[in-house]
Amino acid sequence: MIVPATRYRDCDAALAFLTGALGFAEHAVYRDADGKIMHVELSQGGGFFMFGPEHRDSPFGRHMRSPAEAGGETTSVYVCVTNVAGHFARAVAAGAEILMPLEEQPYGGQSYSVRDPEGHLFTFGEYHPEGDHGG
């Protein structure tokens, strides 16, 4: 299993956006004694996505850059969903920034892409890599 992970400046806002507009479910949210988010695990369609706060002074944090610092995102997260049209409608209704509208893909199924408030890219689609590709 591969579990993508990233960092956010405003973890509470990220959690609200990812669970609200993009339909991720909270699996685990760890907070410190002051209530500040330290680590989040979200689930969607059998997979997970994790994030935590930006920490420039940590060994791992020194290697991470936000999309704003990098001049754009350098990778993205693809999430398999069963009702991509409904998922798209939810994101649009929540005011998410749609980068690529819902459309048929040549490799199968429909997908769309969205940018979160801190610049991370997500694509949601029906195509599943484990499916039959005729090859």
N, C-alpha and C positions, 0 to 999 in steps of 0.2 A: 504494500500500500504506500502511496506517495501522499504526503500531507503538506500542502503549501503553507507557508507562514510568512508574515510581514510585520511591520511596525506602523503605528499611527501616532501622530502628535496628540490627537484628541480621541482616546480610546472609547469614551462614553458615547460620543457622537458616531464613531465608527460602528459600535455595537448597535446603536439605534437604527442606523441606515441599513446595515447588513441584515438585521432581523426584520426590520419593517419593510423597506423598499424591495429587498432582494430575497426575502423569505428564508434566510438561514435560521436554523433552530439552535438555541443555546444548549450546548452539551455540558460545558463547565465554564464558570467565570470565577477567577480567583482575584480577590482584592486584598490590599494590605489593611492594617489596623485603622487607617484613616479613610478607608473606602475607595482608594485609588485602584483602578484596574492594573493588575500585574501580568495576567495571562488569560486569554480567552480561547476556548475551543468551540467551534460552531460545526453543525452538521447539515448536510443536504444530500439527499439521494444516496446514502450509503458512504459518502465521503466526508472528509473533515477539512476545515480551514482554521488556522490558528493565527493569533496576533497578540501583540503586547505593545507597551509604550516604547517610544524611541529612547534609547539609552546610548548616547555617544561614548560614555565612559566604560561600557562593558566590553569584554573581549569580542563578542559576536557583533555588537552594535557598531563597533568601529568599521565594520565591513559593509554595513547597510546604508543605503541612500534612499531618500524619499523620491517619488517621481518628480517633484518640484526641483530638487537638487540635481537630479540626473538629466533634467531637460526633457522629461517624459518617462513613461514606464519602460522598463527593459524586458519585462516578461508579463505574462497574463495568466489568469486562472480560467480554465474551461470547466464548466459544471454541467453534468448531464441531468436533465429534468424530463419528466414524462409529459407535462402539459406546458410546453414552451409558449404557446399563445397566451395562456392564462398568466404565466409568469411575466411575460412581456407587458401585458395589460396592467399588472400590479406595479411593475417598475415605473411605467409611464404615469399611472395615477399618483404615484408617490413623488413625482417630479424628478426622477433620476435622469441623469444626462445620458441620453442614448447616442452612442457613437455610430453604430451600424444597425439599421432597423431589422425587424424580423423578416427573414427571407429564406427561401429554399437554398440549400447548399449542394454543389455538384457531387459531394461525397456522401450525401444522404441527410435527410431531415432538414428542419428549419433551425435557425439560430439567430441571436442578436447579441450585440456587445454594448456594455455600459461602463461608464467611468464613475468611481465612487468620489465622494467629496475631497479626498486627499490625492486623487489622481491615479489610483490603482485600477487596472482594467480587468473586467470579468466578461466572459462570453458564456451564455446559457443556451443549450441546444439539446435537441432530441438525439442527435448522433451519439452512439456509444461505441467506443473503440473495441469492446468485446463482442460486438455484433458480427453477423455474417457479412463479409464484404465481397464474396464471390471470388476470392483469390486463394 
